[in-house]
Amino acid sequence: MVAWQTLTGIGFMFHSAPQAFFMNQIGGILSIIVLVVAFGSLLKNNKTSKETSESFINLPLLGATMFYAMPMVIFQQAKDMKLDPGLFFISVIGIYGMIYLFLRYRESLEVKNEESKEDTPLGFFAHHKNLAYILIIGMIIGLAFTIKVTTLMLILGLLGVIFYAKLGLAGFVGYFALFVGVFTKGNLWAQLNVNYPKDDVQFLSMVTIISFALAVVFFAIAFYQYKADAFKKALLVSLIFIAGIGISVSPWVIKNLSESGLQGNIVGSILNGKGDTFTVDYTKIYSKEELMKIENESSIEGTSASGKTTNEDLGRYFGYEDGANNYLKLPLNLTMQSNQPGEYTEITPFFLALIPIIFLFLAYKKPLWILGLVTLLGFEYAYFFNTELSRIISAFFASKDLPGGYVYIAFLLFLPLFYFTFSLKKNEKKTELFLLNLVFASFYVFLFVIAAYGIVWYGISMYFSFLLAILTGGWYMSEYKKEE
């Protein structure tokens, strides 16, 4: 699937490498425009709201500037022709659209369009126009998937937003348990570079049964809390979203399968097809026995049970600590470039410095809830920055081999979502925006942490969520009443 390369490669048709390079910069330029529009739309008050507060800072422009100032973005815009700026541009449209819909129509995604009764190209959805928007969002995300398969993290994260928005925290936990069960039953974890005993049938069966059982329990709780109507809507919206993705991906799937058939690796056939590329034939210079020996010696396991990788190209990003430490220390290591001091691979200290601070300015139900936040931030400080305590905590996580270590990773990454869901005031200014964004960020970051080896470009969509979280807190700090 080469959707973005098809566009940017047009310049080479005119025998102009500079023109092709310029076209590749379109993604970065459009990203800035989309960021300003998305931040401005999500942060402004609802039209029906009685609030008249404004911010004395141009937060959308500030957020877009912070993104463009990231060295990893500068590198892609100035020195390299990568897919990621274009992927980010497309992905942000999908994330923004999904969050916007649930903010504006959280009570129902089937609000009738009373203003337009004439026949339109979306006439089938004339009375359910928001479902049509969900389909369009799915098609946009499908386009992103045809650019880069790492969009799978984005798809799974947005499905989590749907279940959380319609069925609350219980629905989201049920969805996460279902996700674990399906990936375990289908032996799909290898696609995410997850280390697990592939041949231990008893272990895999146990994980599958427990996951599906938890999914049933939490979906039952969500069903009790939100009734059948909300449950049906969550399923309907999810199916329409997936259908939209299928519409965009289907031409590539048909093309690739027609080239390769259903032989061999089906997933690889669907994603890559079979092109007429040059293939090296080593049988001309090696015997079969020699080739098998070379392959065995050069085969590199992605991640061992001890949480390490023997792949030097991945390890220089990921690190070489034991157990769950490489995963849990990624925020610090990516910010400080502890493992990879390379040129233009840092993400700047914006996120690690500002995100914990903005948590202090959110709308809590009671002041005492801040004690929980202080506890979370205290743990972060002790683990990342306090030499003595960090040694003790690191030793604990070093003893947690994989796949058991993934439980601790999931617990710590999803803990803020549980905490803020219970501690923040509902229907209070930007609380719903913050929580929907946090749902997506939690699921997406979890997948990035366990699957991407800390390679900053693989999780480019999460930087939108980080910036939106910072700007949400910035709104609380900079708002003022118009009357004042």
KOLVO-246500 format. One record per residue (C-alpha): residue in three letters; residue number from 1; x, y, z. Coordinates in pm, whole numbers, plus 32768, in hexadecimal, padded with zeros to 4 digits. Layout:
('ALA'; NUM; (X; Y; Z))
...
***
This chain:
('MET'; 1; (8000; 8000; 8000))
('VAL'; 2; (80A9; 813D; 7F89))
('ALA'; 3; (7F9C; 824B; 7F8A))
('TRP'; 4; (807A; 836F; 7FF2))
('GLN'; 5; (81A0; 8302; 7F17))
('THR'; 6; (80B6; 8301; 7DED))
('LEU'; 7; (8071; 8472; 7E29))
('THR'; 8; (81CE; 84E5; 7E82))
('GLY'; 9; (826F; 8419; 7D6E))
('ILE'; 10; (81BF; 84E3; 7C61))
('GLY'; 11; (82E8; 85D1; 7C60))
('PHE'; 12; (83C8; 84BD; 7BDB))
('MET'; 13; (82E2; 8498; 7AAE))
('PHE'; 14; (8362; 85EC; 7A43))
('HIS'; 15; (84CA; 8584; 7A86))
('SER'; 16; (84DF; 8675; 7BA9))
('ALA'; 17; (855C; 85F7; 7CF8))
('PRO'; 18; (8536; 8754; 7D95))
('GLN'; 19; (83C9; 875D; 7D27))
('ALA'; 20; (838B; 8607; 7DC3))
('PHE'; 21; (8438; 867E; 7F02))
('PHE'; 22; (835E; 87B6; 7F08))
('MET'; 23; (8220; 86EA; 7EDF))
('ASN'; 24; (828A; 8616; 8005))
('GLN'; 25; (8292; 8751; 80DB))
('ILE'; 26; (8120; 8789; 809B))
('GLY'; 27; (80D0; 869C; 81B9))
('GLY'; 28; (818A; 8774; 82B6))
('ILE'; 29; (80F2; 88B8; 8235))
('LEU'; 30; (7F91; 882C; 823C))
('SER'; 31; (7FD1; 879E; 8398))
('ILE'; 32; (8001; 88FD; 8421))
('ILE'; 33; (7EBA; 8972; 8385))
('VAL'; 34; (7DFA; 8844; 840B))
('LEU'; 35; (7E90; 886C; 8567))
('VAL'; 36; (7E26; 89DA; 857D))
('VAL'; 37; (7CC6; 8985; 8508))
('ALA'; 38; (7CA3; 8851; 85E6))
('PHE'; 39; (7D28; 88F6; 8722))
('GLY'; 40; (7C56; 8A2C; 86E7))
('SER'; 41; (7B19; 8963; 86AE))
('LEU'; 42; (7B44; 887A; 87D6))
('LEU'; 43; (7BA6; 8986; 88D0))
('LYS'; 44; (7A96; 8A82; 8884))
('ASN'; 45; (7950; 8A85; 8945))
('ASN'; 46; (781E; 89D2; 88BE))
('LYS'; 47; (7729; 8AAD; 8802))
('THR'; 48; (761C; 8A4B; 88F9))
('SER'; 49; (76F6; 8A8A; 8A28))
('LYS'; 50; (76B4; 8BB0; 8B0C))
('GLU'; 51; (7827; 8BD3; 8B4F))
('THR'; 52; (78C7; 8D10; 8ACC))
('SER'; 53; (7A2F; 8CCA; 8B30))
('GLU'; 54; (7B53; 8CF8; 8A43))
('SER'; 55; (7CC9; 8CBC; 8A53))
('PHE'; 56; (7DBD; 8DDF; 8A45))
('ILE'; 57; (7EB5; 8CF9; 8991))
('ASN'; 58; (7E90; 8C80; 882B))
('LEU'; 59; (7E9D; 8B15; 8898))
('PRO'; 60; (7E60; 8A75; 873F))
('LEU'; 61; (7F84; 8B32; 86A5))
('LEU'; 62; (805D; 8AE1; 87D3))
('GLY'; 63; (800F; 896E; 87B4))
('ALA'; 64; (8059; 8967; 863E))
('THR'; 65; (81A0; 8A22; 8678))
('MET'; 66; (8208; 892A; 8787))
('PHE'; 67; (81CE; 880C; 8695))
('TYR'; 68; (8292; 88AD; 857B))
('ALA'; 69; (83B0; 8901; 8669))
('MET'; 70; (83EA; 8793; 86BE))
('PRO'; 71; (8540; 872E; 8634))
('MET'; 72; (84B0; 85EB; 85A9))
('VAL'; 73; (83B9; 86BA; 84DB))
('ILE'; 74; (84C5; 87AD; 8467))
('PHE'; 75; (8593; 8685; 83F3))
('GLN'; 76; (8477; 85FA; 8322))
('GLN'; 77; (842B; 874C; 828A))
('ALA'; 78; (858F; 87B3; 823D))
('LYS'; 79; (8667; 8682; 8204))
('ASP'; 80; (859C; 854C; 81B5))
('MET'; 81; (8471; 84DA; 80E9))
('LYS'; 82; (83AF; 8411; 81EA))
('LEU'; 83; (8244; 83AA; 81F0))
('ASP'; 84; (8201; 8425; 834F))
('PRO'; 85; (81A3; 8595; 8311))
('GLY'; 86; (8099; 8527; 8218))
('LEU'; 87; (8028; 8412; 82FF))
('PHE'; 88; (800D; 8509; 8420))
('PHE'; 89; (7F3E; 85F8; 834D))
('ILE'; 90; (7E42; 84EA; 82EE))
('SER'; 91; (7E3B; 844F; 844B))
('VAL'; 92; (7DF6; 8598; 84FE))
('ILE'; 93; (7CC3; 85D0; 8426))
('GLY'; 94; (7C3A; 847F; 8493))
('ILE'; 95; (7C89; 84AD; 8606))
('TYR'; 96; (7BFB; 860D; 8609))
('GLY'; 97; (7AC0; 85A1; 8553))
('MET'; 98; (7A78; 8484; 8643))
('ILE'; 99; (7AAE; 8552; 8780))
('TYR'; 100; (79EC; 8678; 86EF))
('LEU'; 101; (78BB; 85A0; 86A5))
('PHE'; 102; (78AC; 850D; 8800))
('LEU'; 103; (78D7; 8662; 889E))
('ARG'; 104; (77C3; 8702; 87D2))
('TYR'; 105; (76D3; 85DC; 87BE))
('ARG'; 106; (772C; 850B; 88EC))
('GLU'; 107; (75BF; 84C9; 8942))
('SER'; 108; (7577; 842D; 87F1))
('LEU'; 109; (7629; 83FA; 86A7))
('GLU'; 110; (74DC; 83F0; 85F3))
('VAL'; 111; (746E; 855B; 8608))
('LYS'; 112; (738A; 85B3; 84E5))
('ASN'; 113; (73F9; 86BB; 83F3))
('GLU'; 114; (72C7; 879D; 8406))
('GLU'; 115; (7363; 88B1; 8336))
('SER'; 116; (739C; 87E7; 81FB))
('LYS'; 117; (727E; 8710; 817D))
('GLU'; 118; (72D9; 870D; 800D))
('ASP'; 119; (737F; 85E5; 7F6A))
('THR'; 120; (74FA; 85EB; 7F92))
('PRO'; 121; (761C; 8508; 7F35))
('LEU'; 122; (75F8; 8483; 8098))
('GLY'; 123; (7482; 845F; 807B))
('PHE'; 124; (7484; 8304; 8115))
('PHE'; 125; (7504; 83A5; 8256))
('ALA'; 126; (7421; 84D7; 823F))
('HIS'; 127; (7395; 848F; 8399))
('HIS'; 128; (74D5; 83FE; 8423))
('LYS'; 129; (75D9; 84EE; 839C))
('ASN'; 130; (76CA; 84AF; 84B8))
('LEU'; 131; (76DD; 8340; 8459))
('ALA'; 132; (773F; 83B8; 82FF))
('TYR'; 133; (7854; 8483; 83A1))
('ILE'; 134; (78C9; 8349; 8455))
('LEU'; 135; (78DA; 8296; 8306))
('ILE'; 136; (79A5; 83B4; 8272))
('ILE'; 137; (7A8F; 83B3; 839D))
('GLY'; 138; (7ABF; 823F; 8369))
('MET'; 139; (7B16; 827B; 81FD))
('ILE'; 140; (7C14; 8384; 8263))
('ILE'; 141; (7CB3; 8298; 835E))
('GLY'; 142; (7CB1; 818A; 8253))
('LEU'; 143; (7D77; 8274; 8174))
('ALA'; 144; (7E71; 82A0; 8290))
('PHE'; 145; (7E8C; 8125; 82AB))
('THR'; 146; (7EE6; 810F; 813A))
('ILE'; 147; (8000; 8203; 8180))
('LYS'; 148; (8094; 8142; 82A5))
('VAL'; 149; (8020; 8009; 835B))
('THR'; 150; (807B; 80A4; 84AD))
('THR'; 151; (7F24; 8149; 8488))
('LEU'; 152; (7EA2; 8007; 8525))
('MET'; 153; (7EF5; 80AA; 8675))
('LEU'; 154; (7E21; 81D5; 8612))
('ILE'; 155; (7CFB; 80F9; 85AB))
('LEU'; 156; (7CFE; 8037; 86F1))
('GLY'; 157; (7D1C; 817A; 87B8))
('LEU'; 158; (7BEF; 821B; 870F))
('LEU'; 159; (7B1E; 80E2; 8746))
('GLY'; 160; (7B74; 810C; 88B6))
('VAL'; 161; (7AF2; 8273; 88A6))
('ILE'; 162; (79A7; 81F5; 8815))
('PHE'; 163; (7972; 80F8; 892B))
('TYR'; 164; (79D5; 81F0; 8A3A))
('ALA'; 165; (78F5; 8304; 89B0))
('LYS'; 166; (77C2; 8225; 8994))
('LEU'; 167; (77F8; 8128; 8AAF))
('GLY'; 168; (78D9; 81D8; 8BA6))
('LEU'; 169; (7A0B; 814D; 8C53))
('ALA'; 170; (7973; 7FF0; 8C77))
('GLY'; 171; (7935; 7FE1; 8B00))
('PHE'; 172; (7A9B; 804A; 8AB9))
('VAL'; 173; (7B29; 7F40; 8BA3))
('GLY'; 174; (7A4A; 7E3E; 8AFC))
('TYR'; 175; (7ACC; 7EAB; 89A8))
('PHE'; 176; (7C36; 7E94; 8A20))
('ALA'; 177; (7BFC; 7D36; 8AAC))
('LEU'; 178; (7B57; 7CD0; 8962))
('PHE'; 179; (7C82; 7D5E; 88A4))
('VAL'; 180; (7D74; 7C8D; 8976))
('GLY'; 181; (7CA1; 7B55; 8948))
('VAL'; 182; (7C84; 7B7A; 87CE))
('PHE'; 183; (7DF6; 7BC0; 879D))
('THR'; 184; (7E53; 7A99; 8879))
('LYS'; 185; (7D5F; 79A9; 87D5))
('GLY'; 186; (7DC9; 7A17; 8679))
('ASN'; 187; (7F3F; 7A0C; 86C4))
('LEU'; 188; (7F55; 7B76; 8657))
('TRP'; 189; (8043; 7BF4; 8763))
('ALA'; 190; (816D; 7BA3; 8689))
('GLN'; 191; (80F6; 7CB4; 859B))
('LEU'; 192; (8129; 7DAB; 86BC))
('ASN'; 193; (8283; 7D25; 8719))
('VAL'; 194; (81F9; 7CA5; 8864))
('ASN'; 195; (82BE; 7B91; 890F))
('TYR'; 196; (81E6; 7A6D; 897A))
('PRO'; 197; (8204; 78EE; 897F))
('LYS'; 198; (8170; 78A0; 8829))
('ASP'; 199; (8186; 7728; 885F))
('ASP'; 200; (80F4; 7720; 89BF))
('VAL'; 201; (7F90; 76C0; 8967))
('GLN'; 202; (7F20; 76A8; 8AD1))
('PHE'; 203; (7F9C; 7807; 8B24))
('LEU'; 204; (7EFE; 78A0; 89ED))
('SER'; 205; (7DB3; 77F1; 8A33))
('MET'; 206; (7DB4; 7871; 8B98))
('VAL'; 207; (7DF7; 79D9; 8B2B))
('THR'; 208; (7CE7; 79C0; 8A21))
('ILE'; 209; (7BE3; 7937; 8B13))
('ILE'; 210; (7C33; 7A38; 8C21))
('SER'; 211; (7C2A; 7B57; 8B26))
('PHE'; 212; (7ADC; 7AF1; 8A91))
('ALA'; 213; (7A4C; 7AB9; 8BED))
('LEU'; 214; (7AB8; 7C16; 8C5A))
('ALA'; 215; (7A26; 7CA6; 8B18))
('VAL'; 216; (78D5; 7C03; 8B65))
('VAL'; 217; (78D8; 7C7F; 8CCD))
('PHE'; 218; (792B; 7DE8; 8C7A))
('PHE'; 219; (7842; 7DF5; 8B50))
('ALA'; 220; (7731; 7D75; 8C39))
('ILE'; 221; (777F; 7E90; 8D2B))
('ALA'; 222; (7772; 7F8A; 8C0D))
('PHE'; 223; (762B; 7EF3; 8B95))
('TYR'; 224; (7598; 7F1E; 8CF2))
('GLN'; 225; (7610; 8087; 8D0A))
('TYR'; 226; (75B8; 8104; 8BAD))
('LYS'; 227; (74A8; 8011; 8B3B))
('ALA'; 228; (747E; 7F64; 89EE))
('ASP'; 229; (7458; 809E; 8919))
('ALA'; 230; (75B3; 8121; 8966))
('PHE'; 231; (7644; 7FC5; 8932))
('LYS'; 232; (75A4; 7FAC; 87DB))
('LYS'; 233; (7626; 8105; 877D))
('ALA'; 234; (7788; 80AA; 87E7))
('LEU'; 235; (777F; 7F75; 8709))
('LEU'; 236; (76DB; 8031; 85E9))
('VAL'; 237; (77D7; 814C; 85EE))
('SER'; 238; (78F8; 8054; 8606))
('LEU'; 239; (7879; 7F8B; 84DD))
('ILE'; 240; (7844; 80C4; 8409))
('PHE'; 241; (79A0; 8140; 8465))
('ILE'; 242; (7A3B; 7FF2; 8403))
('ALA'; 243; (796D; 7FEF; 82C1))
('GLY'; 244; (79FB; 8143; 8266))
('ILE'; 245; (7B5B; 80BD; 829B))
('GLY'; 246; (7B06; 7F93; 81C0))
('ILE'; 247; (7A8F; 8074; 80A5))
('SER'; 248; (7BDE; 8129; 8094))
('VAL'; 249; (7CB1; 7FF2; 80C0))
('SER'; 250; (7BEC; 7F0E; 7FD4))
('PRO'; 251; (7C92; 7F7C; 7E8B))
('TRP'; 252; (7DE9; 7F2B; 7F1A))
('VAL'; 253; (7D72; 7DE1; 7FAE))
('ILE'; 254; (7CD9; 7D77; 7E62))
('LYS'; 255; (7E13; 7DDB; 7DA4))
('ASN'; 256; (7F02; 7D30; 7E96))
('LEU'; 257; (7E3A; 7BED; 7EAD))
('SER'; 258; (7E13; 7BDC; 7D34))
('GLU'; 259; (7F8E; 7BED; 7D19))
('SER'; 260; (7FEE; 7AFE; 7E2F))
('GLY'; 261; (7EBA; 7A27; 7E68))
('LEU'; 262; (7E7E; 798B; 7FBE))
('GLN'; 263; (7FC2; 78CA; 7FCA))
('GLY'; 264; (80C4; 78EB; 80DE))
('ASN'; 265; (80A5; 7A09; 81D6))
('ILE'; 266; (7F43; 7A8C; 81A5))
('VAL'; 267; (7F80; 7BCD; 826B))
('GLY'; 268; (80B8; 7C15; 81A0))
('SER'; 269; (7FFF; 7BCD; 805D))
('ILE'; 270; (7EE6; 7CBE; 80B9))
('LEU'; 271; (7FD3; 7DD5; 811C))
('ASN'; 272; (80E4; 7DB1; 8016))
('GLY'; 273; (8065; 7CEA; 7EEF))
('LYS'; 274; (816A; 7C70; 7DFD))
('GLY'; 275; (8220; 7D74; 7D32))
('ASP'; 276; (831E; 7D4C; 7C1D))
('THR'; 277; (843D; 7DB9; 7CF9))
('PHE'; 278; (859A; 7D2C; 7CD5))
('THR'; 279; (85D8; 7BFA; 7DAD))
('VAL'; 280; (8733; 7B80; 7E03))
('ASP'; 281; (8766; 7A0E; 7DB9))
('TYR'; 282; (886C; 7997; 7EB0))
('THR'; 283; (884C; 7830; 7E35))
('LYS'; 284; (893E; 7894; 7D21))
('ILE'; 285; (8A5C; 78B2; 7E1A))
('TYR'; 286; (89E9; 77E8; 7F4C))
('SER'; 287; (8968; 768A; 7F7F))
('LYS'; 288; (8821; 764D; 803A))
('GLU'; 289; (88E1; 75DE; 816F))
('GLU'; 290; (89B6; 771A; 816A))
('LEU'; 291; (8886; 77F8; 813E))
('MET'; 292; (87D3; 7751; 8263))
('LYS'; 293; (8905; 7783; 833F))
('ILE'; 294; (891F; 78F3; 82DF))
('GLU'; 295; (87AE; 792C; 8322))
('ASN'; 296; (87C3; 7888; 8478))
('GLU'; 297; (88F2; 7957; 84D8))
('SER'; 298; (885D; 7A9F; 845C))
('SER'; 299; (86FD; 7A6F; 84E5))
('ILE'; 300; (86BF; 7B71; 85F5))
('GLU'; 301; (85B0; 7B52; 86F5))
('GLY'; 302; (84E7; 7C90; 871E))
('THR'; 303; (84CF; 7C91; 8899))
('SER'; 304; (8540; 7B88; 898F))
('ALA'; 305; (8489; 7B21; 8ACB))
('SER'; 306; (8579; 7BFF; 8B8F))
('GLY'; 307; (84F8; 7D31; 8AD4))
('LYS'; 308; (862C; 7D61; 89FD))
('THR'; 309; (8666; 7D56; 8887))
('THR'; 310; (8799; 7CCF; 87D8))
('ASN'; 311; (874D; 7DA8; 86AA))
('GLU'; 312; (8844; 7EC6; 86C2))
('ASP'; 313; (8779; 7FA9; 85E0))
('LEU'; 314; (864C; 7F85; 86C9))
('GLY'; 315; (8712; 7F79; 880B))
('ARG'; 316; (87AF; 80CE; 87D7))
('TYR'; 317; (8653; 8163; 87FA))
('PHE'; 318; (85C0; 8069; 88EE))
('GLY'; 319; (86D9; 8038; 89EA))
('TYR'; 320; (8775; 7F0A; 8A91))
('GLU'; 321; (86E1; 7F01; 8BEF))
('ASP'; 322; (863B; 7DCE; 8C7E))
('GLY'; 323; (84CD; 7D73; 8CA7))
('ALA'; 324; (83C9; 7E83; 8C75))
('ASN'; 325; (84BD; 7FA5; 8CA6))
('ASN'; 326; (84FE; 7FE9; 8B35))
('TYR'; 327; (8388; 8014; 8AFF))
('LEU'; 328; (833A; 80E1; 8C35))
('LYS'; 329; (8464; 81CA; 8C0E))
('LEU'; 330; (8415; 8227; 8AA6))
('PRO'; 331; (8385; 837F; 8B05))
('LEU'; 332; (84CB; 83DD; 8BAE))
('ASN'; 333; (85B2; 8333; 8AB5))
('LEU'; 334; (850A; 83CE; 8985))
('THR'; 335; (850A; 8526; 8A26))
('MET'; 336; (8673; 851E; 8AA1))
('GLN'; 337; (86F0; 843E; 8986))
('SER'; 338; (878A; 8357; 8A87))
('ASN'; 339; (87AE; 8238; 898F))
('GLN'; 340; (87B8; 82E1; 883D))
('PRO'; 341; (8874; 842E; 8830))
('GLY'; 342; (8844; 843F; 86B7))
('GLU'; 343; (8802; 856F; 85E4))
('TYR'; 344; (8697; 85E2; 85DC))
('THR'; 345; (8601; 84BA; 8694))
('GLU'; 346; (859A; 856E; 87D3))
('ILE'; 347; (8434; 85D5; 881F))
('THR'; 348; (8493; 8709; 88EF))
('PRO'; 349; (8453; 872B; 8A67))
('PHE'; 350; (82FC; 87CC; 8A2B))
('PHE'; 351; (8232; 8699; 8A7D))
('LEU'; 352; (82E8; 8610; 8BAD))
('ALA'; 353; (8301; 876D; 8C43))
('LEU'; 354; (81A9; 87FA; 8BFA))
('ILE'; 355; (80B2; 86D9; 8C04))
('PRO'; 356; (80E0; 868F; 8D7A))
('ILE'; 357; (80C0; 8803; 8DC9))
('ILE'; 358; (7F76; 8837; 8D10))
('PHE'; 359; (7ED8; 871F; 8DDC))
('LEU'; 360; (7EDC; 880E; 8F05))
('PHE'; 361; (7DEE; 88FF; 8E57))
('LEU'; 362; (7CD8; 880D; 8DF8))
('ALA'; 363; (7B7C; 881F; 8E93))
('TYR'; 364; (7B80; 8724; 8FB2))
('LYS'; 365; (7A49; 86BE; 9071))
('LYS'; 366; (7AF2; 8707; 91BE))
('PRO'; 367; (7C45; 879F; 9216))
('LEU'; 368; (7CA9; 865D; 92C6))
('TRP'; 369; (7CB0; 85A8; 9177))
('ILE'; 370; (7DF2; 8665; 912D))
('LEU'; 371; (7E9F; 8588; 922E))
('GLY'; 372; (7E78; 8466; 913D))
('LEU'; 373; (7F1B; 8535; 902B))
('VAL'; 374; (8039; 858F; 9115))
('THR'; 375; (806A; 841B; 9155))
('LEU'; 376; (807C; 83D1; 8FDE))
('LEU'; 377; (8170; 84ED; 8F9E))
('GLY'; 378; (823C; 8488; 90CE))
('PHE'; 379; (8262; 832A; 9041))
('GLU'; 380; (82CC; 83BB; 8EF2))
('TYR'; 381; (83D4; 8494; 8F9A))
('ALA'; 382; (8456; 8375; 906D))
('TYR'; 383; (846C; 8288; 8F43))
('PHE'; 384; (8503; 837D; 8E4C))
('PHE'; 385; (85D2; 8476; 8F10))
('ASN'; 386; (861E; 8407; 9075))
('THR'; 387; (875E; 833A; 9065))
('GLU'; 388; (8728; 8263; 919A))
('LEU'; 389; (85B5; 8220; 916F))
('SER'; 390; (85DB; 81ED; 8FF9))
('ARG'; 391; (86D5; 80D6; 903B))
('ILE'; 392; (85DE; 8025; 9120))
('ILE'; 393; (84B3; 804B; 9036))
('SER'; 394; (8581; 7FE7; 8F06))
('ALA'; 395; (85F6; 7EAE; 8FB9))
('PHE'; 396; (848B; 7E50; 8FFA))
('PHE'; 397; (8421; 7E7B; 8E8E))
('ALA'; 398; (8560; 7DCD; 8E17))
('SER'; 399; (84DE; 7C8F; 8EBA))
('LYS'; 400; (839C; 7C9A; 8DEF))
('ASP'; 401; (83E4; 7BD0; 8CB7))
('LEU'; 402; (8300; 7BCC; 8B89))
('PRO'; 403; (81E8; 7B87; 8B4B))
('GLY'; 404; (8192; 7BBB; 8CBC))
('GLY'; 405; (823A; 7D0F; 8CB1))
('TYR'; 406; (8132; 7D8B; 8BBE))
('VAL'; 407; (8035; 7D83; 8CDB))
('TYR'; 408; (80FF; 7E85; 8D9E))
('ILE'; 409; (812B; 7F57; 8C65))
('ALA'; 410; (7FB5; 7F58; 8C1F))
('PHE'; 411; (7F62; 7FA3; 8D8B))
('LEU'; 412; (8044; 80D6; 8D9D))
('LEU'; 413; (7FE1; 815C; 8C47))
('PHE'; 414; (7E69; 813D; 8C82))
('LEU'; 415; (7E6F; 81A7; 8DF0))
('PRO'; 416; (7E53; 831E; 8D9C))
('LEU'; 417; (7D19; 82D9; 8CCE))
('PHE'; 418; (7C6F; 822F; 8DF5))
('TYR'; 419; (7CE1; 833F; 8EE4))
('PHE'; 420; (7C6A; 8465; 8E14))
('THR'; 421; (7B22; 83BB; 8DB6))
('PHE'; 422; (7AC2; 83AD; 8F25))
('SER'; 423; (7B67; 84EE; 8F9F))
('LEU'; 424; (7AFB; 85F4; 8E9E))
('LYS'; 425; (79AF; 86A8; 8E92))
('LYS'; 426; (78CF; 8628; 8D7D))
('ASN'; 427; (783E; 8725; 8C84))
('GLU'; 428; (7931; 8827; 8D09))
('LYS'; 429; (79C8; 8903; 8BF9))
('LYS'; 430; (7AD8; 8836; 8B51))
('THR'; 431; (7AC2; 86FC; 8C29))
('GLU'; 432; (7A19; 8629; 8B1B))
('LEU'; 433; (7B16; 869A; 8A18))
('PHE'; 434; (7C32; 8642; 8B03))
('LEU'; 435; (7BA5; 84E8; 8B50))
('LEU'; 436; (7B5A; 8486; 89E7))
('ASN'; 437; (7CB7; 84F4; 8986))
('LEU'; 438; (7D48; 8433; 8AAC))
('VAL'; 439; (7C90; 82F5; 8A43))
('PHE'; 440; (7D29; 8304; 88EA))
('ALA'; 441; (7E82; 8362; 896C))
('SER'; 442; (7E83; 824C; 8A71))
('PHE'; 443; (7E2F; 8138; 8978))
('TYR'; 444; (7F0E; 81C2; 8864))
('VAL'; 445; (8039; 81F9; 894A))
('PHE'; 446; (800F; 809B; 89DC))
('LEU'; 447; (8028; 8005; 887F))
('PHE'; 448; (814A; 80E8; 8824))
('VAL'; 449; (8209; 808B; 895F))
('ILE'; 450; (81E7; 7F11; 8932))
('ALA'; 451; (820D; 7F08; 87B8))
('ALA'; 452; (82E0; 8026; 872D))
('TYR'; 453; (842E; 8006; 87E6))
('GLY'; 454; (8423; 8178; 8836))
('ILE'; 455; (8456; 81E2; 86CB))
('VAL'; 456; (83C3; 833F; 86D8))
('TRP'; 457; (832B; 8347; 857B))
('TYR'; 458; (8262; 8206; 85A8))
('GLY'; 459; (817A; 82AC; 86A3))
('ILE'; 460; (815B; 8400; 8602))
('SER'; 461; (7FE3; 841E; 8641))
('MET'; 462; (8014; 841F; 87BB))
('TYR'; 463; (80BB; 8575; 87AD))
('PHE'; 464; (7F6D; 860B; 8749))
('SER'; 465; (7ED3; 857E; 8887))
('PHE'; 466; (7FF4; 85FA; 895B))
('LEU'; 467; (7FD5; 8759; 88CC))
('LEU'; 468; (7E5A; 8757; 88F8))
('ALA'; 469; (7E86; 86F4; 8A66))
('ILE'; 470; (7F7C; 8811; 8A9B))
('LEU'; 471; (7E97; 890C; 89F1))
('THR'; 472; (7D6D; 8893; 8ABD))
('GLY'; 473; (7E2D; 88DF; 8BF9))
('GLY'; 474; (7EA2; 8A24; 8B5C))
('TRP'; 475; (7D38; 8A87; 8B2D))
('TYR'; 476; (7CF4; 8A64; 8CA0))
('MET'; 477; (7E26; 8B36; 8CF0))
('SER'; 478; (7DE4; 8C4B; 8BF4))
('GLU'; 479; (7C6A; 8C6B; 8BE4))
('TYR'; 480; (7BB1; 8DA8; 8C40))
('LYS'; 481; (7A47; 8E1B; 8C34))
('LYS'; 482; (79E6; 8F01; 8B1A))
('GLU'; 483; (7920; 8FD6; 8C0C))
('GLU'; 484; (7A5C; 9017; 8CCF))
***
